[in-house]
Every structure is written in structure tokens, then in C-alpha cells.
Amino acid sequence: MPRVPLPIATDRLLLRSLRPGDEPEVHAYRSRADVVRYIPGEPRTLEQVADLVAERATAGRVEPESPIMTLAVEREGHVIGDVLIHLDGLDGHDGRQAEVGWVFHPAVSGQGYATEAAQALLRAAFEDLGVHRVWAQLEPDNTGSSRICERLGMRQEALFRNASWFKGRWTDLAIYALLEDEWRAGPGHFA
Ligand SMILES: CC(C)(COP(=O)(O)OP(=O)(O)OC[C@H]1O[C@@H](n2cnc3c(N)ncnc32)[C@H](O)[C@@H]1OP(=O)(O)O)[C@@H](O)C(=O)NCCC(=O)NCCS
């Protein structure tokens, strides 16, 4: 099964498996209503964060039974956010695609950390997991997230109107994507 060699070091960050002990720092952002506004679920309790940490401590492995890999994003020894890859097509040999996502503490916003982590995530998806296409879905109102996609060179492929019943209301849904050959040709690929 595909595996991402961890940790991944970027200029300012370390992406690594979630591990016991991360709960308080992950809870600090995942417990906030403003942080979960555009992502599934309610603000998490410490116990729910502990479940997430236990469930997602996958050491870089992505398997059919466990196709979601969540990585803690560490800056100067502290977890400031997490990023995820949901790999699809693990049963076939050539049919892999990956949905990506990101959640960060508002205290560190506006410094490019989420973009930097997401860029490393795309590299892992294309180079280590061998995916053909990376995509993201988001509410267009979530401009912080759409700007990350754009900085990564992802194209907006669709904008569905009132297509998603989310947290008690109909919302628009934008789809962004990047193909492997586009990534290799683009500024995100420095090999
Ligand atoms: C989505 C989310 C990660 C965006 O956070 P963010 O702080 O805007 O993103 P980044 O950390 O990449 O920072 C980008 C900003 O830093 C600026 N920046 C500063 N230094 C930078 C650098 N070295 N590199 C890149 N950008 C830099 C950019 O210009 C950008 O500013 P802008 O928003 O004015 O364009 C954050 O709002 C979040 O976690 N939200 C809650 C969860 C969520 O909604 N997730 C997405 C669901 S689809």
C-alpha cells in the first residue's frame, strides 16, 4: 500500500503523524466555532479530539480500510493545524485521486503556513502516493481556502449553486483540482 515518508520538512514547518500528546493543541483550534464553520461537524470536545488523534495516527500509511491520512502541522514544536489527504482508488493500480483539506488555528493565519503545508501535501500526493488528480471542495464564501487552492495552481472546475445541505442550510459548492501533469509543469514543482 502507498506510504508517505514522514516527517515532511518544509522551510518553516514539519508535517508528521498525529500522536498522543497532541490533543490539547489540536483541541485549541478544532474546538472553535469559527474554525469548524466550513468543515463537517461541530466544535470538538477534548475527548472527541482524542478519538481523532487515535484514529488518524497512521504513520503515513493509506489503506483501503483507512483511506484518510491526517498530518499534524508543527511550527517551532507546536501543532498549529492539520492537513488531510483522502485517497480514492486504492483498489485499482492506476486510478488514484486524492481529496485534500486543511484546518489551522486562527492565531497563525495570514502568514502562508496553510499554503506551505498544502504545497507539501500535494507533493506527497503526486510523488509518494502516485495520484493522477488532486481536488478540493469548498464553500466559495471560504475565501481563505479558495485562495490557497489558487496559490497552489488548482483550477476552479465547478461552482454548484445551492448544491450542498450543510449545517442546516443550502450552500454553494466549488470544486478545485490539479492534474499531475499540470503540477509537474507548474510553479509548485521544484524538482
Ligand atoms: C482555510 C484556512 C487554512 C486559510 O488560512 P490562511 O491564513 O488564509 O492561509 P495561509 O496560512 O496560507 O495564509 C495565506 C495568507 O498569508 C499571506 N502570506 C504571508 N506570508 C506568506 C508566505 N510566506 N507564503 C504564502 N502566503 C503568505 C498570503 O498573502 C495570504 O494572505 P491573504 O489571505 O490576504 O491573501 C483557515 O482559514 C482555516 O483553517 N479555516 C478553518 C478551516 C477551514 O475552513 N478549512 C477549509 C475547509 S474547505
The ligand as an SDF file (V2000), in Angstrom:
LIG
                    3D

 48 50  0  0  0  0  0  0  0  0999 V2000
   -8.6540   27.9690    5.3080 C   0  0  0  0  0  0  0  0  0  0  0  0
   -7.5130   28.4880    6.1730 C   0  0  0  0  0  0  0  0  0  0  0  0
   -6.4740   27.3840    6.3560 C   0  0  0  0  0  0  0  0  0  0  0  0
   -6.8860   29.6950    5.4730 C   0  0  0  0  0  0  0  0  0  0  0  0
   -5.9260   30.2870    6.3140 O   0  0  0  0  0  0  0  0  0  0  0  0
   -4.9710   31.4560    5.7690 P   0  0  0  0  0  0  0  0  0  0  0  0
   -4.2730   32.0140    6.9410 O   0  0  0  0  0  0  0  0  0  0  0  0
   -5.7470   32.3860    4.9080 O   0  0  0  0  0  0  0  0  0  0  0  0
   -3.9520   30.6870    4.8090 O   0  0  0  0  0  0  0  0  0  0  0  0
   -2.3630   30.7440    4.8240 P   0  0  0  0  0  0  0  0  0  0  0  0
   -1.8170   30.3050    6.1290 O   0  0  0  0  0  0  0  0  0  0  0  0
   -1.9050   30.0040    3.6280 O   0  0  0  0  0  0  0  0  0  0  0  0
   -2.0400   32.3080    4.6730 O   0  0  0  0  0  0  0  0  0  0  0  0
   -2.3290   32.9590    3.4780 C   0  0  0  0  0  0  0  0  0  0  0  0
   -2.2050   34.4540    3.6720 C   0  0  0  0  0  0  0  0  0  0  0  0
   -0.9140   34.7320    4.1860 O   0  0  0  0  0  0  0  0  0  0  0  0
   -0.2490   35.6400    3.3030 C   0  0  0  0  0  0  0  0  0  0  0  0
    1.1660   35.2850    3.3790 N   0  0  0  0  0  0  0  0  0  0  0  0
    2.0550   35.8920    4.1800 C   0  0  0  0  0  0  0  0  0  0  0  0
    3.2490   35.3050    4.0730 N   0  0  0  0  0  0  0  0  0  0  0  0
    3.1260   34.3020    3.1700 C   0  0  0  0  0  0  0  0  0  0  0  0
    4.0250   33.3520    2.6320 C   0  0  0  0  0  0  0  0  0  0  0  0
    5.3000   33.2890    3.0410 N   0  0  0  0  0  0  0  0  0  0  0  0
    3.5500   32.4510    1.7290 N   0  0  0  0  0  0  0  0  0  0  0  0
    2.2810   32.4870    1.3170 C   0  0  0  0  0  0  0  0  0  0  0  0
    1.3730   33.3860    1.8040 N   0  0  0  0  0  0  0  0  0  0  0  0
    1.7920   34.2980    2.7210 C   0  0  0  0  0  0  0  0  0  0  0  0
   -0.9060   35.4340    1.9640 C   0  0  0  0  0  0  0  0  0  0  0  0
   -0.7730   36.5630    1.1380 O   0  0  0  0  0  0  0  0  0  0  0  0
   -2.3360   35.2240    2.3820 C   0  0  0  0  0  0  0  0  0  0  0  0
   -2.9530   36.4460    2.6610 O   0  0  0  0  0  0  0  0  0  0  0  0
   -4.3880   36.8470    2.0310 P   0  0  0  0  0  0  0  0  0  0  0  0
   -5.3820   35.9720    2.7320 O   0  0  0  0  0  0  0  0  0  0  0  0
   -4.5310   38.2650    2.3810 O   0  0  0  0  0  0  0  0  0  0  0  0
   -4.3260   36.5250    0.5720 O   0  0  0  0  0  0  0  0  0  0  0  0
   -8.0050   28.9260    7.5880 C   0  0  0  0  0  0  0  0  0  0  0  0
   -8.8850   29.9990    7.4390 O   0  0  0  0  0  0  0  0  0  0  0  0
   -8.7250   27.8110    8.3280 C   0  0  0  0  0  0  0  0  0  0  0  0
   -8.0920   26.9330    8.8990 O   0  0  0  0  0  0  0  0  0  0  0  0
  -10.0720   27.8660    8.3590 N   0  0  0  0  0  0  0  0  0  0  0  0
  -10.8690   26.9060    9.1050 C   0  0  0  0  0  0  0  0  0  0  0  0
  -10.9230   25.5570    8.4620 C   0  0  0  0  0  0  0  0  0  0  0  0
  -11.3950   25.5790    7.0270 C   0  0  0  0  0  0  0  0  0  0  0  0
  -12.3230   26.2850    6.6820 O   0  0  0  0  0  0  0  0  0  0  0  0
  -10.7510   24.7560    6.1980 N   0  0  0  0  0  0  0  0  0  0  0  0
  -11.0440   24.6520    4.7750 C   0  0  0  0  0  0  0  0  0  0  0  0
  -12.2880   23.9060    4.5030 C   0  0  0  0  0  0  0  0  0  0  0  0
  -12.6150   23.8580    2.7550 S   0  0  0  0  0  0  0  0  0  0  0  0
  1  2  1  0
  2  3  1  0
  2  4  1  0
  2 36  1  0
  4  5  1  0
  5  6  1  0
  6  7  2  0
  6  8  1  0
  6  9  1  0
  9 10  1  0
 10 11  2  0
 10 12  1  0
 10 13  1  0
 13 14  1  0
 14 15  1  0
 15 16  1  0
 15 30  1  0
 16 17  1  0
 17 18  1  0
 17 28  1  0
 18 19  1  0
 18 27  1  0
 19 20  2  0
 20 21  1  0
 21 22  1  0
 21 27  2  0
 22 23  1  0
 22 24  2  0
 24 25  1  0
 25 26  2  0
 26 27  1  0
 28 29  1  0
 28 30  1  0
 30 31  1  0
 31 32  1  0
 32 33  2  0
 32 34  1  0
 32 35  1  0
 36 37  1  0
 36 38  1  0
 38 39  2  0
 38 40  1  0
 40 41  1  0
 41 42  1  0
 42 43  1  0
 43 44  2  0
 43 45  1  0
 45 46  1  0
 46 47  1  0
 47 48  1  0
M  END
$$$$
